[in-house]
Amino acid sequence: MTYTARETGGPQPVATAGANPGSAEPDTSGATAVRADSVAVAGADGVAVAGADGVAMAGTDGVAMAAGTVPGASEAVRRPVRLRFGYGTNGFAGHRLTDALMVLADIGYDGVALTLDHCHLDPFAPQLARRTAALARQLAGLGLDTVVETGARYLLDPHRKHAPTLLDDARQHRIEYLTLAVRVAADLGSQAVSLWSGIRPAALAWPVAWDRLVSGCATVVEEADRYGVTLGFEPEPGMLVDTLDGYDRLSGLLGHPPCFGLTLDVGHCRCLEKATVRDCVLRAGPRLVNVQIEDMRRGVHEHLEFGAGEIEFPPVLVALRSTGYRGLVSVELPRHSHAAPHTAAASLAFLRAAATAPHTGSPA
């Protein structure tokens, strides 16, 4: 293997009205009301069947059936869908990566969302190929799958968090980082590489920002195709592409490449999408290749522990199962490294309970 390439801090109010042509203005007057019975429908024999609209319906045995093949899933039709949970290594910043992986495996996680960072598989440190191979061996030994995340803070610029982005003058540094992440993901056998657009500089015109984003993403798509890696583009509050509408626009401008899937952050749906969280999940299903999860409140981009926000998770997880998605559902709590083992254990216990909670069909 040869390598040649060289969260925002604190709660943020999210601007929602007319700032971004790719945005959808949220309905701030209503709560996230969802009905579990609008997703899970049991057949008489307890076997789940696919509805005419392509939304899978769950049988009484808890098996979810998908209407077709979904990126990130394999042979979803007539197979039980068990949600597989992961945890973001950016929530273990105080741990060596090898130690963090052991802790997460001991807790019972199925995988990790691995942020390539100065403290965790630094992509710019010497002997990356050797270190990646060693990491692949450890992951295999622990039975952990991976998604590669590219949201490291200050990795490319020691003065500006997350800079440069695909929208900046120095965007080539970001492109090099992303293409390097693709190669690492290929060697790890990762489920996907997650990426985002960046915040539009105030002096940068909207059309120029979109042109830069499309051009940069096209380069990364080409690299992903070359290495057989799936990309998961994440709409991020406050960035140029912040909603599912924005993702759809970007994918269309790129020509809908098969490798250009969607990373859906469940909390972001509550933060600023117009639709309910459940409906966002169902809409995302056909392009879903990566899922991040945490609690959140309407209009505030702050990643919260489960129960500290406004999301009702059981119906959301029912909806996610119904899509046939088989990839990792990874907890993203990057500001909780001070209590990482406890937070990770509590998060998995919460998600397992929410995934098996009975549904009465009442609004969530």
Residue frames relative to the residue before (quaternion, step in Angstrom):
aa qw qx qy qz dx dy dz
M 1.0000 0.0000 0.0000 0.0000 0.00 0.00 0.00
T 0.0849 -0.7987 0.5955 0.0138 3.56 -0.90 0.95
Y 0.0978 -0.7855 0.6101 0.0355 3.54 -0.86 0.99
T 0.1191 -0.8348 0.5368 0.0271 3.55 -0.72 1.07
A 0.5615 0.6405 -0.3818 0.3587 3.59 1.21 -0.30
R 0.4398 -0.6370 0.5549 0.3048 3.29 -0.93 0.66
E 0.1284 -0.7893 0.5226 0.2958 21.95 -1.64 -4.97
T 0.5231 -0.6687 0.4306 0.3063 2.88 0.06 0.91
G 0.3915 -0.7520 0.4831 0.2188 3.63 -0.93 0.79
G 0.8282 0.1856 -0.1554 0.5055 3.55 -0.82 1.02
P 0.6307 -0.5418 0.3921 0.3935 3.56 -1.21 0.50
Q 0.1027 -0.8014 0.5880 0.0387 3.56 -1.02 0.82
P 0.3803 -0.6694 0.5793 0.2677 3.59 -0.86 0.89
V 0.2851 -0.7799 0.5396 0.1391 3.56 -0.95 0.86
A 0.3419 -0.7216 0.5648 0.2083 3.57 -0.81 1.01
T 0.1191 -0.8526 0.5085 0.0149 3.55 -0.72 1.06
A 0.7103 0.4939 -0.2710 0.4220 3.61 1.09 -0.42
G 0.9000 -0.1218 0.0562 0.4146 3.53 -0.65 1.24
A 0.4594 0.7044 -0.4564 0.2907 3.62 1.12 0.29
N 0.8048 0.2284 -0.0610 0.5444 3.56 1.02 -0.82
P 0.4441 -0.7084 0.4702 0.2827 3.62 -0.66 0.99
G 0.6994 0.4539 -0.2836 0.4736 3.61 1.16 -0.43
S 0.5561 0.6370 -0.3769 0.3780 3.57 1.27 0.04
A 0.2422 -0.7049 0.6339 0.2066 3.49 -1.36 0.30
E 0.4023 -0.7270 0.4957 0.2527 3.59 -0.67 1.04
P 0.3718 -0.7561 0.4876 0.2289 3.62 -0.64 1.02
D 0.4214 -0.6441 0.5693 0.2889 3.51 -1.28 0.46
T 0.1603 -0.8410 0.5123 0.0670 3.56 -0.13 1.27
S 0.5804 0.6187 -0.3764 0.3724 3.57 1.21 -0.14
G 0.7588 0.3830 -0.1999 0.4874 3.56 1.12 -0.54
A 0.4798 -0.6331 0.5190 0.3157 3.51 -1.25 0.43
T 0.5849 -0.5523 0.4466 0.3917 3.54 -1.31 0.16
A 0.0284 0.8278 -0.5561 0.0682 3.55 0.15 1.28
V 0.0721 0.7920 -0.6005 0.0829 3.55 -0.71 1.07
R 0.2467 -0.7479 0.5966 0.1542 3.52 -1.23 0.50
A 0.4110 -0.7224 0.4968 0.2498 3.54 -0.68 1.06
D 0.6695 0.5186 -0.3228 0.4225 3.58 1.02 -0.72
S 0.5741 0.5642 -0.4012 0.4372 3.59 1.23 -0.06
V 0.6967 0.4152 -0.2649 0.5216 3.57 1.30 -0.14
A 0.7839 0.3114 -0.1611 0.5124 3.57 0.74 -1.06
V 0.0749 0.7871 -0.6036 0.1024 3.57 -0.59 1.17
A 0.2609 -0.8015 0.5212 0.1340 3.57 -0.60 1.09
G 0.3795 -0.6817 0.5754 0.2454 3.53 -1.07 0.77
A 0.6767 -0.5161 0.3331 0.4060 3.55 -1.21 0.40
D 0.7288 0.4065 -0.2367 0.4976 3.55 1.09 -0.67
G 0.5572 -0.6273 0.3816 0.3878 3.56 1.26 0.15
V 0.5710 0.5623 -0.3921 0.4516 3.57 1.26 0.16
A 0.4006 -0.7312 0.4977 0.2391 3.56 -0.79 0.98
V 0.1153 -0.7852 0.6065 0.0494 3.52 -1.11 0.73
A 0.5072 -0.6578 0.4666 0.3038 3.57 -1.19 0.46
G 0.4155 -0.7100 0.5171 0.2366 3.54 -0.97 0.90
A 0.6788 -0.5124 0.3466 0.3957 3.52 -1.28 0.34
D 0.6811 0.4864 -0.2918 0.4631 3.56 1.14 -0.54
G 0.5912 -0.6067 0.3586 0.3921 3.55 1.26 0.18
V 0.5517 0.5833 -0.4119 0.4310 3.60 1.24 0.06
A 0.3879 -0.7369 0.5010 0.2356 3.54 -0.73 1.02
M 0.2234 -0.7707 0.5857 0.1141 3.54 -1.17 0.64
A 0.3979 -0.7619 0.4740 0.1913 3.53 -0.94 0.91
G 0.3895 -0.7080 0.5422 0.2304 3.55 -1.08 0.77
T 0.6981 -0.4858 0.3249 0.4138 3.54 -1.29 0.19
D 0.6412 0.5165 -0.3326 0.4599 3.56 1.21 -0.33
G 0.5677 -0.6280 0.3723 0.3804 3.58 1.26 0.16
V 0.4926 0.6465 -0.4407 0.3811 3.56 1.26 0.24
A 0.1821 -0.7739 0.5981 0.1009 3.56 -0.89 0.94
M 0.1681 -0.7912 0.5832 0.0748 3.54 -0.89 0.95
A 0.2756 -0.7698 0.5541 0.1562 3.58 -0.93 0.86
A 0.5185 -0.6643 0.4514 0.2935 3.53 -1.16 0.64
G 0.8119 -0.0173 0.0243 0.5830 3.59 1.15 -0.28
T 0.6887 -0.4565 0.3512 0.4404 3.51 -1.30 -0.17
V 0.1505 -0.7827 0.6018 0.0512 3.56 -0.90 0.98
P 0.5170 -0.6093 0.4796 0.3625 3.63 -0.92 0.74
G 0.7605 0.3030 -0.2459 0.5190 3.57 -0.85 0.95
A 0.7191 0.3252 -0.2267 0.5707 3.57 1.30 -0.07
S 0.1678 -0.7796 0.5931 0.1112 3.55 -1.19 0.50
E 0.8496 -0.0454 -0.0080 0.5254 3.54 -0.91 1.01
A 0.0864 0.8504 -0.5131 0.0774 3.55 0.86 1.00
V 0.5931 0.5949 -0.3795 0.3878 3.58 1.09 -0.62
R 0.8652 0.0336 -0.0759 0.4945 3.51 -0.98 1.02
R 0.5987 0.4878 -0.4163 0.4799 3.54 0.94 0.86
P 0.5113 -0.6451 0.4562 0.3381 3.58 -1.00 0.72
V 0.2502 -0.7604 0.5840 0.1343 3.54 -1.05 0.81
R 0.0438 -0.7739 0.6318 -0.0058 3.55 -0.62 1.16
L 0.4142 -0.7050 0.5135 0.2604 3.54 -0.76 1.00
R 0.1964 -0.7757 0.5956 0.0710 3.54 -0.98 0.97
F 0.2066 -0.8339 0.5076 0.0649 3.54 -0.55 1.21
G 0.0952 -0.7752 0.6235 0.0357 3.52 -1.13 0.82
Y 0.2626 -0.7404 0.5940 0.1733 3.55 -1.33 0.06
G 0.4678 -0.7039 0.4691 0.2563 3.56 -0.99 0.87
T 0.4401 -0.7026 0.4914 0.2668 3.56 -0.86 0.93
N 0.5516 0.5915 -0.4146 0.4171 3.61 1.18 -0.22
G 0.6287 0.4872 -0.3342 0.5057 3.57 1.31 -0.04
F 0.6769 0.3961 -0.2785 0.5544 3.57 1.35 0.23
A 0.1505 0.8472 -0.4989 0.1041 3.59 1.03 0.76
G 0.6749 0.4916 -0.2952 0.4645 3.59 1.18 -0.44
H 0.6489 0.5025 -0.3063 0.4824 3.59 1.30 -0.03
R 0.5033 -0.5439 0.5569 0.3751 3.52 -1.29 0.40
L 0.5914 -0.5957 0.3962 0.3721 3.57 -1.03 0.69
T 0.6430 0.5242 -0.3371 0.4451 3.59 0.91 -0.82
D 0.6653 0.4886 -0.3029 0.4763 3.59 1.01 -0.78
A 0.6302 0.5374 -0.3374 0.4475 3.59 0.96 -0.82
L 0.6577 0.5109 -0.3157 0.4547 3.58 0.93 -0.85
M 0.6480 0.5102 -0.3253 0.4625 3.59 0.96 -0.79
V 0.6376 0.5229 -0.3284 0.4606 3.58 0.97 -0.84
L 0.6958 0.4801 -0.2832 0.4529 3.58 0.82 -0.96
A 0.6341 0.5059 -0.3337 0.4802 3.58 1.04 -0.69
D 0.6434 0.5221 -0.3224 0.4578 3.59 0.97 -0.81
I 0.6413 0.5226 -0.3243 0.4587 3.59 1.03 -0.76
G 0.5603 -0.6291 0.3752 0.3867 3.57 1.10 -0.68
Y 0.3845 0.7300 -0.4863 0.2877 3.58 1.20 0.31
D 0.4636 -0.6832 0.5028 0.2561 3.54 -1.25 0.58
G 0.8161 -0.0645 0.0676 0.5703 3.57 1.16 -0.41
V 0.3544 -0.7153 0.5615 0.2181 3.53 -1.36 -0.11
A 0.3174 -0.6611 0.6375 0.2364 3.50 -1.31 0.52
L 0.1593 -0.8460 0.5082 0.0254 3.55 -0.13 1.37
T 0.1736 -0.7709 0.6072 0.0831 3.57 -0.57 1.18
L 0.3354 -0.7276 0.5629 0.2032 3.57 -0.69 1.09
D 0.1419 0.8086 -0.5355 0.1980 3.54 -0.31 1.31
H 0.7039 -0.4642 0.3227 0.4301 3.54 -1.29 0.21
C 0.7411 0.3927 -0.2213 0.4976 3.60 1.11 -0.61
H 0.7665 0.2687 -0.1453 0.5649 3.61 1.22 -0.27
L 0.8107 -0.2166 0.0763 0.5386 3.56 -0.25 1.35
D 0.0710 -0.8324 0.5496 -0.0074 3.55 0.73 1.14
P 0.3335 -0.7913 0.4719 0.1999 3.61 -0.44 1.12
F 0.7103 0.4406 -0.2537 0.4869 3.58 1.24 -0.29
A 0.5193 0.6168 -0.4230 0.4135 3.59 1.26 0.08
P 0.6460 -0.5404 0.3622 0.3992 3.60 -1.19 0.43
Q 0.8475 0.2260 -0.1677 0.4501 3.51 -1.41 0.41
L 0.1169 0.8257 -0.5410 0.1093 3.57 0.90 0.88
A 0.6380 0.5362 -0.3421 0.4340 3.59 0.92 -0.83
R 0.6672 0.4904 -0.3071 0.4692 3.58 0.91 -0.87
R 0.6775 0.4905 -0.2999 0.4588 3.58 0.91 -0.88
T 0.6302 0.5260 -0.3352 0.4624 3.58 1.06 -0.71
A 0.6463 0.5152 -0.3201 0.4631 3.58 0.96 -0.82
A 0.6483 0.5049 -0.3199 0.4716 3.59 0.99 -0.80
L 0.6418 0.5143 -0.3231 0.4683 3.57 1.00 -0.78
A 0.6280 0.5362 -0.3381 0.4514 3.58 0.96 -0.80
R 0.6456 0.5113 -0.3233 0.4661 3.59 0.99 -0.77
Q 0.6616 0.4961 -0.3202 0.4622 3.59 0.92 -0.83
L 0.6429 0.5257 -0.3247 0.4526 3.57 0.92 -0.87
A 0.6573 0.5045 -0.3111 0.4655 3.57 0.94 -0.86
G 0.6637 0.5149 -0.3038 0.4495 3.56 0.97 -0.83
L 0.7149 0.4254 -0.2407 0.5000 3.56 1.11 -0.69
G 0.4248 -0.7196 0.4533 0.3102 3.58 1.25 -0.24
L 0.4651 0.6820 -0.4343 0.3605 3.58 1.11 0.69
D 0.2777 -0.7234 0.6093 0.1682 3.55 -1.02 0.87
T 0.2567 -0.7876 0.5457 0.1267 3.57 -1.25 0.31
V 0.1104 -0.6624 0.7271 0.1429 3.40 -1.53 0.36
V 0.3051 -0.7392 0.5662 0.1999 3.59 -0.98 0.77
E 0.1586 -0.7872 0.5943 0.0443 3.55 -0.78 1.14
T 0.2122 -0.8086 0.5438 0.0730 3.57 -1.06 0.76
G 0.4595 0.7070 -0.4241 0.3303 3.57 1.13 0.66
A 0.2195 0.8046 -0.5262 0.1662 3.59 1.10 0.59
R 0.3752 -0.7221 0.5405 0.2139 3.54 -1.08 0.81
Y 0.8711 0.1012 -0.0903 0.4720 3.55 -1.08 0.85
L 0.3937 0.7298 -0.4835 0.2802 3.61 1.16 0.27
L 0.7672 0.3509 -0.1784 0.5064 3.58 0.96 -0.86
D 0.7812 0.1097 -0.0483 0.6126 3.57 1.21 -0.48
P 0.3432 -0.7847 0.4752 0.2018 3.63 -0.44 1.15
H 0.6930 0.4749 -0.2699 0.4704 3.59 1.24 -0.26
R 0.7897 0.2453 -0.1117 0.5512 3.59 1.11 -0.62
K 0.4180 -0.7261 0.4978 0.2241 3.53 -0.63 1.19
H 0.8586 0.1066 -0.1172 0.4875 3.55 -1.00 0.97
A 0.5778 0.5773 -0.3898 0.4254 3.61 1.21 0.12
P 0.5990 -0.2130 -0.7702 -0.0511 1.50 -2.15 1.27
T 0.3638 -0.7029 0.5651 0.2327 3.55 -1.27 0.45
L 0.7102 -0.4379 0.3335 0.4389 3.55 -1.31 -0.09
L 0.6630 0.5080 -0.2992 0.4614 3.59 1.28 -0.17
D 0.6121 0.6017 -0.3363 0.3874 3.59 1.23 -0.39
D 0.6612 -0.4896 0.3835 0.4195 3.56 -1.30 0.29
A 0.7353 0.3870 -0.2132 0.5139 3.58 1.03 -0.80
R 0.2094 0.8430 -0.4781 0.1302 3.59 1.17 0.54
Q 0.5253 0.6415 -0.4233 0.3652 3.60 1.15 -0.39
H 0.5991 0.5514 -0.3676 0.4494 3.61 1.10 -0.58
R 0.6447 0.5032 -0.3157 0.4811 3.59 1.02 -0.77
I 0.6395 0.5235 -0.3275 0.4580 3.58 0.96 -0.83
E 0.6410 0.5162 -0.3233 0.4670 3.59 0.98 -0.80
Y 0.6352 0.5233 -0.3193 0.4698 3.58 1.00 -0.83
L 0.6896 0.4847 -0.2861 0.4557 3.58 0.87 -0.93
T 0.6691 0.4771 -0.3177 0.4730 3.59 0.92 -0.77
L 0.6088 0.5271 -0.3464 0.4811 3.56 1.12 -0.60
A 0.6264 0.5332 -0.3287 0.4640 3.59 1.03 -0.78
V 0.6079 0.5481 -0.3475 0.4575 3.58 1.06 -0.71
R 0.6791 0.4877 -0.2973 0.4611 3.59 0.90 -0.88
V 0.6253 0.5150 -0.3346 0.4815 3.58 1.04 -0.74
A 0.6491 0.5210 -0.3168 0.4548 3.58 0.93 -0.88
A 0.6269 0.5341 -0.3384 0.4552 3.57 1.01 -0.75
D 0.6966 0.4689 -0.2758 0.4678 3.59 0.93 -0.86
L 0.6840 0.4527 -0.2839 0.4966 3.59 1.15 -0.54
G 0.3754 -0.7123 0.5005 0.3180 3.58 1.18 -0.41
S 0.2268 0.8266 -0.4880 0.1646 3.56 1.12 0.69
Q 0.6170 -0.5730 0.4214 0.3368 3.51 -1.26 0.62
A 0.7840 -0.1605 0.1594 0.5781 3.60 0.95 -0.86
V 0.3016 -0.6663 0.6345 0.2500 3.50 -1.44 0.12
S 0.2317 -0.7893 0.5586 0.1067 3.56 -0.72 1.10
L 0.0558 0.7902 -0.6063 0.0691 3.56 -1.03 0.83
W 0.1751 -0.7766 0.5972 0.0982 3.56 -1.30 0.30
S 0.6655 -0.5681 0.3359 0.3487 3.57 -1.30 0.25
G 0.4054 -0.6630 0.5226 0.3508 3.55 0.80 -1.04
I 0.5587 -0.5957 0.4667 0.3394 3.54 -1.32 0.35
R 0.4504 -0.6843 0.5013 0.2784 3.58 -0.91 0.88
P 0.4244 -0.6833 0.5267 0.2750 3.62 -0.76 0.98
A 0.5929 -0.6256 0.3745 0.3418 3.57 -0.92 0.90
A 0.7182 0.4495 -0.2550 0.4660 3.59 1.02 -0.75
L 0.6005 0.5791 -0.3516 0.4248 3.59 1.27 -0.13
A 0.4194 -0.7172 0.4987 0.2469 3.58 -0.69 1.07
W 0.6325 -0.5651 0.3768 0.3724 3.56 -1.11 0.71
P 0.6846 0.4809 -0.3265 0.4398 3.66 0.73 -0.87
V 0.6427 0.5124 -0.3257 0.4671 3.58 1.02 -0.77
A 0.6257 0.5391 -0.3353 0.4531 3.58 0.99 -0.81
W 0.6772 0.4783 -0.2932 0.4761 3.58 0.90 -0.89
D 0.6274 0.5298 -0.3438 0.4555 3.60 0.98 -0.74
R 0.6612 0.4998 -0.3084 0.4667 3.57 0.94 -0.86
L 0.6547 0.5189 -0.3160 0.4498 3.56 0.95 -0.87
V 0.6708 0.4930 -0.3041 0.4630 3.58 0.84 -0.92
S 0.6560 0.5148 -0.3128 0.4548 3.58 0.93 -0.86
G 0.6793 0.4873 -0.2937 0.4635 3.58 0.89 -0.91
C 0.6624 0.4994 -0.3073 0.4662 3.56 0.92 -0.88
A 0.6168 0.5534 -0.3504 0.4366 3.59 1.02 -0.73
T 0.6365 0.5185 -0.3252 0.4694 3.58 1.03 -0.76
V 0.6732 0.4829 -0.2954 0.4757 3.58 0.94 -0.87
V 0.6103 0.5434 -0.3446 0.4620 3.60 1.04 -0.73
E 0.6367 0.5281 -0.3267 0.4572 3.58 0.95 -0.84
E 0.6656 0.4868 -0.2998 0.4797 3.58 0.96 -0.84
A 0.6421 0.5228 -0.3231 0.4583 3.59 0.98 -0.82
D 0.6326 0.5174 -0.3284 0.4735 3.59 1.00 -0.76
R 0.6483 0.5375 -0.3193 0.4347 3.56 0.95 -0.88
Y 0.7766 0.3407 -0.1704 0.5017 3.59 0.98 -0.84
G 0.4723 -0.6978 0.4341 0.3185 3.60 1.23 0.04
V 0.4543 0.6816 -0.4348 0.3740 3.56 1.11 0.74
T 0.3664 -0.7166 0.5554 0.2091 3.56 -1.11 0.77
L 0.2470 -0.7473 0.5998 0.1442 3.57 -1.03 0.83
G 0.1278 -0.7685 0.6216 0.0816 3.55 -1.13 0.73
F 0.1604 -0.8120 0.5559 0.0772 3.59 -0.23 1.24
E 0.2096 -0.8161 0.5345 0.0660 3.55 -0.78 1.10
P 0.3300 -0.6909 0.6043 0.2201 3.59 -0.83 0.94
E 0.0857 -0.8227 0.5614 -0.0266 3.56 -0.71 1.11
P 0.5078 -0.6608 0.4496 0.3215 3.64 -0.76 0.97
G 0.8058 0.2710 -0.2238 0.4765 3.54 -0.95 0.94
M 0.6511 0.5113 -0.3190 0.4614 3.58 1.25 -0.22
L 0.7253 -0.4221 0.3042 0.4508 3.56 -1.30 0.19
V 0.7490 0.1915 -0.1185 0.6231 3.56 0.97 -0.88
D 0.0560 0.8454 -0.5218 0.0999 3.54 -0.26 1.29
T 0.7625 0.3031 -0.1703 0.5457 3.61 1.22 -0.16
L 0.6699 -0.4685 0.3829 0.4303 3.55 -1.32 0.11
D 0.5938 0.5531 -0.3638 0.4574 3.59 1.07 -0.62
G 0.6561 0.5110 -0.3072 0.4627 3.57 0.98 -0.83
Y 0.6251 0.5219 -0.3351 0.4739 3.58 1.03 -0.76
D 0.6486 0.5205 -0.3230 0.4517 3.58 0.89 -0.90
R 0.6459 0.5170 -0.3200 0.4617 3.57 0.98 -0.84
L 0.6726 0.4973 -0.2995 0.4590 3.58 0.87 -0.94
S 0.6502 0.5150 -0.3230 0.4558 3.57 0.88 -0.89
G 0.6528 0.5159 -0.3129 0.4580 3.56 1.00 -0.80
L 0.6556 0.5104 -0.3115 0.4612 3.58 0.97 -0.82
L 0.6716 0.4714 -0.2837 0.4962 3.56 1.20 -0.55
G 0.5253 -0.6368 0.4099 0.3879 3.59 1.25 -0.23
H 0.4857 -0.6947 0.4069 0.3406 3.59 1.24 0.48
P 0.0100 0.8204 -0.5710 0.0265 3.63 0.59 1.05
P 0.5484 -0.6374 0.4204 0.3409 3.64 -0.90 0.81
C 0.7008 0.4730 -0.2810 0.4541 3.60 1.03 -0.69
F 0.6277 0.5558 -0.3295 0.4342 3.60 1.25 -0.23
G 0.0310 0.8344 -0.5442 0.0817 3.54 0.21 1.34
L 0.5523 -0.6181 0.4755 0.2946 3.51 -1.40 -0.19
T 0.1949 -0.7009 0.6719 0.1387 3.52 -1.14 0.82
L 0.1143 -0.7993 0.5887 0.0390 3.57 -0.68 1.10
D 0.1650 -0.7499 0.6345 0.0886 3.55 -0.84 1.04
V 0.4225 -0.7399 0.4664 0.2379 3.57 -0.49 1.23
G 0.6508 0.5279 -0.3191 0.4427 3.59 0.95 -0.81
H 0.6314 0.5429 -0.3340 0.4416 3.56 1.01 -0.78
C 0.5915 0.5668 -0.3701 0.4382 3.58 1.10 -0.64
R 0.6726 0.4697 -0.2934 0.4909 3.58 0.96 -0.84
C 0.6281 0.5814 -0.3354 0.3938 3.57 1.00 -0.81
L 0.8757 -0.0467 0.0849 0.4731 3.60 0.63 -1.01
E 0.5129 0.6269 -0.4605 0.3631 3.65 1.10 0.00
K 0.5396 -0.6282 0.4559 0.3262 3.57 -1.14 0.64
A 0.7020 0.4645 -0.2601 0.4731 3.59 0.97 -0.87
T 0.6229 -0.5052 0.4251 0.4196 3.55 -1.30 0.16
V 0.6479 -0.5080 0.3833 0.4186 3.56 -1.24 0.38
R 0.6353 0.5394 -0.3266 0.4459 3.57 0.93 -0.90
D 0.6959 0.4704 -0.2871 0.4606 3.58 0.83 -0.92
C 0.5942 0.5488 -0.3597 0.4651 3.59 1.12 -0.59
V 0.6419 0.5227 -0.3187 0.4617 3.57 0.97 -0.86
L 0.6802 0.4872 -0.2944 0.4618 3.58 0.86 -0.93
R 0.6380 0.5173 -0.3231 0.4700 3.58 1.02 -0.76
A 0.6898 0.5031 -0.2791 0.4394 3.57 0.96 -0.88
G 0.4682 0.7585 -0.4018 0.2098 3.56 1.12 -0.70
P 0.7092 0.4851 -0.3037 0.4116 3.64 0.68 -0.95
R 0.7728 0.3060 -0.1841 0.5246 3.64 1.11 -0.52
L 0.4325 0.7486 -0.4238 0.2701 3.56 1.30 0.04
V 0.0241 0.8086 -0.5861 0.0454 3.58 -0.75 1.08
N 0.7873 0.1015 -0.0551 0.6057 3.59 1.26 -0.18
V 0.0867 -0.7952 0.5997 0.0221 3.57 -1.02 0.85
Q 0.1140 -0.7454 0.6538 0.0633 3.53 -1.06 0.89
I 0.0677 -0.8270 0.5580 -0.0132 3.55 -1.00 0.75
E 0.2228 0.7074 -0.6470 0.1770 3.51 -1.17 0.86
D 0.5303 -0.5914 0.4696 0.3854 3.58 -1.24 0.03
M 0.0050 0.7930 -0.6085 0.0288 3.57 -1.22 0.48
R 0.3451 -0.7142 0.5692 0.2166 3.54 -1.31 0.36
R 0.6417 -0.5442 0.3892 0.3749 3.51 -1.25 0.51
G 0.8644 0.1657 -0.1236 0.4584 3.57 -0.92 0.96
V 0.7159 0.3724 -0.2468 0.5366 3.61 1.25 0.01
H 0.2551 -0.7808 0.5543 0.1341 3.57 -0.61 1.14
E 0.3459 0.6943 -0.5445 0.3192 3.53 0.14 1.36
H 0.3277 -0.7542 0.5412 0.1761 3.56 -0.66 1.15
L 0.0826 -0.8316 0.5485 -0.0286 3.56 -0.52 1.26
E 0.5600 -0.5589 0.4816 0.3770 3.53 -1.25 0.45
F 0.6315 -0.5542 0.3861 0.3807 3.55 -1.18 0.58
G 0.7583 0.3212 -0.2772 0.4949 3.53 -0.88 1.03
A 0.6583 0.5089 -0.3113 0.4591 3.59 1.23 -0.30
G 0.7064 0.4174 -0.2569 0.5107 3.58 1.27 -0.12
E 0.6746 -0.5315 0.3791 0.3445 3.54 -1.22 -0.57
I 0.5360 0.6591 -0.3980 0.3463 3.61 1.22 -0.04
E 0.2638 -0.7120 0.6306 0.1606 3.55 -1.09 0.85
F 0.2527 -0.8636 0.4203 0.1173 3.55 -0.12 1.31
P 0.5887 0.6010 -0.4153 0.3460 3.70 0.83 -0.65
P 0.7129 0.4231 -0.3023 0.4705 3.66 0.72 -0.82
V 0.5906 0.5564 -0.3707 0.4519 3.59 1.14 -0.52
L 0.6799 0.4781 -0.2896 0.4746 3.58 0.96 -0.84
V 0.5811 0.5473 -0.3689 0.4761 3.58 1.13 -0.58
A 0.6574 0.5062 -0.3049 0.4677 3.57 0.92 -0.91
L 0.6514 0.5174 -0.3191 0.4539 3.58 0.95 -0.85
R 0.6377 0.5118 -0.3291 0.4724 3.60 0.95 -0.82
S 0.6638 0.5457 -0.3146 0.4032 3.56 0.93 -0.89
T 0.6130 0.5606 -0.3564 0.4277 3.61 1.16 -0.43
G 0.4664 -0.6705 0.4518 0.3589 3.58 1.19 -0.44
Y 0.3759 0.7435 -0.4776 0.2791 3.59 1.27 0.12
R 0.1170 -0.8259 0.5512 0.0196 3.57 -0.81 1.04
G 0.5119 0.6555 -0.4231 0.3596 3.58 1.21 0.13
L 0.7153 -0.4314 0.3307 0.4393 3.53 -1.33 -0.17
V 0.1879 -0.7037 0.6730 0.1284 3.51 -1.28 0.65
S 0.0468 -0.8810 0.4692 -0.0379 3.55 0.09 1.33
V 0.4359 -0.6824 0.5340 0.2434 3.53 -0.92 1.02
E 0.0778 -0.7964 0.5990 0.0297 3.58 -0.90 0.94
L 0.1969 0.7571 -0.5879 0.2057 3.54 -0.23 1.37
P 0.0487 -0.8755 0.4802 0.0207 3.59 0.50 1.17
R 0.6929 0.4524 -0.2922 0.4794 3.60 1.20 -0.17
H 0.6145 0.5628 -0.3351 0.4396 3.57 1.21 0.42
S 0.2727 0.7941 -0.5055 0.1987 3.58 1.14 0.51
H 0.5812 0.6064 -0.3760 0.3914 3.59 1.13 -0.56
A 0.7783 0.1827 -0.1091 0.5907 3.60 1.21 -0.44
A 0.0904 0.8801 -0.4648 0.0356 3.55 1.14 0.69
P 0.6984 0.4610 -0.3250 0.4406 3.67 0.64 -0.90
H 0.6634 0.4986 -0.3082 0.4651 3.59 0.93 -0.88
T 0.6768 0.4958 -0.2995 0.4543 3.58 0.87 -0.95
A 0.6494 0.5174 -0.3198 0.4563 3.58 0.97 -0.81
A 0.6662 0.4964 -0.3062 0.4648 3.59 0.93 -0.87
A 0.6649 0.4966 -0.3045 0.4675 3.58 0.92 -0.88
S 0.6401 0.5368 -0.3255 0.4429 3.59 1.02 -0.78
L 0.6738 0.4851 -0.3065 0.4656 3.58 0.90 -0.86
A 0.6268 0.5266 -0.3384 0.4639 3.58 1.00 -0.76
F 0.6475 0.5168 -0.3164 0.4621 3.58 0.96 -0.84
L 0.6960 0.4843 -0.2877 0.4453 3.58 0.79 -0.98
R 0.6411 0.5131 -0.3329 0.4635 3.58 0.97 -0.76
A 0.6526 0.4967 -0.3158 0.4772 3.57 0.99 -0.78
A 0.6681 0.5022 -0.3057 0.4562 3.59 0.93 -0.86
A 0.6603 0.5295 -0.3063 0.4357 3.57 1.05 -0.76
T 0.7540 0.3434 -0.1946 0.5251 3.59 1.19 -0.46
A 0.4100 0.7271 -0.4663 0.2929 3.59 1.27 0.11
P 0.4785 -0.6540 0.4933 0.3161 3.61 -1.02 0.73
H 0.2608 -0.7637 0.5742 0.1381 3.55 -1.16 0.63
T 0.2768 -0.7856 0.5363 0.1367 3.55 -0.77 1.03
G 0.5007 -0.6518 0.4274 0.3766 3.57 1.22 -0.32
S 0.5040 0.6320 -0.4371 0.3943 3.59 1.26 0.04
P 0.6383 -0.5328 0.3691 0.4153 3.61 -1.13 0.50
A 0.3394 -0.7521 0.5353 0.1806 3.56 -0.99 0.89
